[in-house]
């Protein structure tokens, strides 16, 4: 065996290498001057570059979507968010869901939420479609087979395979216009402003940290929002970040 045939060689190139067109051939494995491989992290930046990351939001910025009214207890037939992954082979990885409160719900009491995964669609009627938006205009949107619906809708109770994934409290009370709730999934971040001051008169942000959330091909993600004394409907603006792989 010739010298070095039993070793992996890398191109010692710490500066940015020449770009090779996609599907146009092979490139060298890039490394440091000491021969250590340079590895690109599998994060949202990389997913955006490759065209796997995109967002979903209200069709018109600043125009909120009217949510469910008088949901005083959990009701699986009146979800406020439904995301269907119609891909046949790829999963949908939810990275974050942001809810901006334009109009607070009527009444009083604690606001709670619950996320559920199912192996099929649960939406039967109603709701307002969210619009897919690219994070990288050099590629096509990866969300062509993803349908997100928010607001007042009718949903079925769920299949026998449906499972609750995460739940908790959004706010103790109806809150304020301008409140913003950021649900993170699969991030190793500490919660920011986890406590909302009930004495303030200015909307605040609350971050709620969860584990990973993956919607299988053909499956759906559903979110419920309810409270013991809630009456009239809230109005929300939505923004969802997701990866299709």
C-alpha positions in Angstrom: 0.0 0.0 0.0 1.4 3.4 -1.0 2.0 6.1 1.6 -1.3 7.9 2.7 -3.6 5.5 0.8 -5.1 4.5 4.2 -5.9 8.1 5.1 -8.6 10.5 4.2 -7.3 13.7 2.6 -9.0 17.1 3.0 -8.4 20.3 1.0 -6.6 22.6 3.4 -8.7 25.7 2.6 -9.9 27.9 5.5 -11.1 30.6 3.1 -14.4 30.3 1.3 -14.0 27.8 -1.6 -15.1 28.2 -5.2 -18.8 27.3 -5.6 -19.6 24.2 -7.6 -23.0 24.3 -9.3 -25.7 22.1 -7.8 -25.5 18.5 -9.3 -22.6 19.6 -11.5 -19.9 17.3 -10.1 -17.8 16.6 -7.1 -16.0 18.9 -4.7 -13.2 18.4 -2.2 -13.8 18.0 1.5 -12.8 21.2 3.0 -10.4 21.3 6.0 -8.2 23.5 8.2 -4.5 23.8 7.7 -4.0 21.1 10.3 -6.2 18.7 8.4 -9.4 18.9 10.5 -12.6 18.7 8.4 -14.8 21.8 8.3 -18.3 20.7 8.9 -21.4 22.8 8.2 -23.8 22.7 11.1 -27.3 21.4 10.4 -29.1 24.5 11.6 -31.8 26.8 10.2 -29.2 28.8 8.2 -28.1 25.7 6.4 -31.7 24.6 5.8 -32.5 28.0 4.3 -29.5 27.8 2.0 -30.5 24.4 0.7 -34.2 25.5 0.3 -35.7 23.4 3.1 -36.7 26.2 5.5 -39.6 28.6 5.0 -42.3 30.4 6.9 -46.1 30.6 7.0 -47.9 33.8 8.1 -51.1 35.9 7.7 -51.6 36.8 4.0 -51.6 40.5 4.8 -49.2 41.8 7.5 -51.1 43.7 10.2 -54.4 42.0 9.4 -55.3 39.6 12.2 -57.4 36.5 12.0 -60.4 36.1 14.3 -60.1 33.0 16.5 -62.6 30.8 18.3 -65.1 32.3 20.7 -66.3 31.0 24.0 -63.9 28.1 24.3 -64.0 27.8 28.1 -62.5 24.3 28.1 -60.4 22.0 25.9 -62.4 21.2 22.7 -60.8 19.1 20.1 -63.4 20.1 17.5 -62.5 23.8 17.7 -58.8 24.2 17.1 -57.2 27.6 16.4 -54.4 26.2 14.2 -54.2 23.3 11.9 -51.2 22.4 9.7 -51.4 19.5 7.2 -48.3 18.0 5.8 -49.4 16.6 2.4 -45.9 15.4 1.5 -45.7 11.7 0.7 -42.2 11.1 1.9 -40.9 14.2 3.7 -41.5 15.3 7.3 -42.4 18.8 8.5 -40.2 19.9 11.4 -41.8 22.8 13.3 -39.1 25.3 14.5 -41.3 28.0 16.0 -44.8 29.4 16.2 -45.3 33.1 17.0 -48.7 34.4 18.0 -49.2 38.2 18.1 -52.3 39.4 19.9 -54.2 42.2 18.0 -57.4 41.9 20.0 -57.6 40.1 23.4 -60.3 37.5 24.1 -63.3 38.7 26.1 -63.8 37.6 29.7 -61.2 36.8 32.2 -59.2 33.8 33.5 -56.1 31.8 32.5 -55.3 31.2 28.8 -54.1 27.7 28.1 -52.9 25.9 25.0 -52.3 22.4 23.7 -50.5 21.0 20.7 -51.4 17.6 19.2 -50.0 15.4 16.4 -52.2 13.1 14.3 -51.6 10.8 11.4 -54.2 12.4 9.2 -56.0 15.7 8.6 -58.4 17.0 11.2 -59.8 20.0 9.5 -63.4 19.8 8.1 -64.3 23.5 7.5 -63.6 27.1 8.2 -60.5 28.9 9.2 -58.2 31.2 7.1 -55.3 29.9 5.1 -51.8 31.1 6.0 -49.4 32.1 3.2 -46.1 30.3 2.6 -43.1 32.7 2.4 -39.5 31.8 1.4 -36.5 32.5 3.6 -34.2 32.2 0.5 -35.4 33.7 -2.8 -32.8 31.7 -4.8 -34.9 28.5 -4.3 -38.5 27.4 -4.7 -40.7 27.3 -1.6 -40.5 23.9 0.2 -44.0 24.3 1.6 -45.9 23.6 -1.6 -47.5 20.6 0.0 -48.1 22.1 3.4 -51.5 23.7 4.2 -51.7 25.9 7.3 -55.1 27.2 8.6 -55.8 29.5 11.5 -58.8 31.0 13.2 -62.3 29.8 13.8 -62.6 26.4 12.3 -64.3 23.1 12.7 -62.1 20.0 13.3 -62.8 16.4 14.1 -61.9 15.0 17.5 -58.9 13.1 16.1 -57.9 9.6 15.0 -57.0 6.8 17.4 -53.4 7.7 16.7 -53.6 11.3 17.8 -51.3 12.2 20.7 -50.9 15.3 22.8 -47.4 16.6 22.6 -47.1 19.8 24.6 -49.4 22.0 26.6 -49.3 24.8 29.2 -50.4 28.2 30.2 -50.0 31.2 27.9 -51.2 33.9 30.3 -52.9 34.3 33.6 -55.8 36.5 32.4 -56.9 37.7 29.0 -53.8 39.8 28.6 -53.2 42.9 26.5 -53.2 43.9 22.8 -49.6 43.7 21.8 -48.8 40.5 23.7 -46.6 38.1 21.7 -46.2 34.4 22.4 -43.2 32.6 20.9 -43.4 28.8 21.0 -40.0 27.3 20.3 -39.5 23.6 19.3 -36.2 21.7 19.5 -34.1 24.8 20.5 -31.7 24.7 23.4 -32.7 28.1 24.6 -33.7 29.3 28.1 -37.1 30.8 28.3 -37.1 34.6 28.0 -39.6 36.6 30.0 -41.4 33.5 31.1 -43.4 35.6 33.6 -45.7 38.3 32.4 -46.3 41.2 34.8 -50.1 41.4 35.4 -49.8 45.0 36.5 -48.4 46.3 33.3 -50.5 48.1 30.7 -48.1 47.4 27.8 -48.1 44.2 25.7 -45.2 41.8 26.5 -43.5 38.9 25.0 -43.4 35.4 26.5 -41.2 32.6 25.1 -42.4 29.0 25.7 -39.7 26.3 25.1 -40.6 22.8 24.0 -38.9 19.7 22.7 -38.8 18.8 19.0 -42.1 18.6 17.0 -42.2 16.6 13.7 -45.3 16.2 11.5 -45.1 13.0 9.5 -46.0 12.7 5.8 -49.8 12.9 5.6 -50.1 13.9 9.2 -51.2 17.1 10.9 -50.4 19.4 13.8 -53.2 20.9 15.8 -53.3 23.6 18.4 -56.1 24.5 20.9 -56.5 27.7 22.8 -59.0 28.0 25.7 -59.7 29.4 29.1 -62.2 28.9 31.8 -63.8 32.3 31.5 -63.0 33.3 27.9 -66.0 34.7 26.0 -65.6 36.7 22.8 -63.0 35.7 20.2 -59.4 37.0 20.2 -57.7 38.1 17.0 -54.2 36.8 16.3 -51.4 37.3 13.8 -49.4 34.1 13.1 -45.9 33.3 12.0 -44.6 29.8 11.7 -41.1 28.6 10.8 -40.7 25.1 9.5 -38.2 22.8 7.7 -39.3 20.2 5.1 -36.9 17.2 4.9 
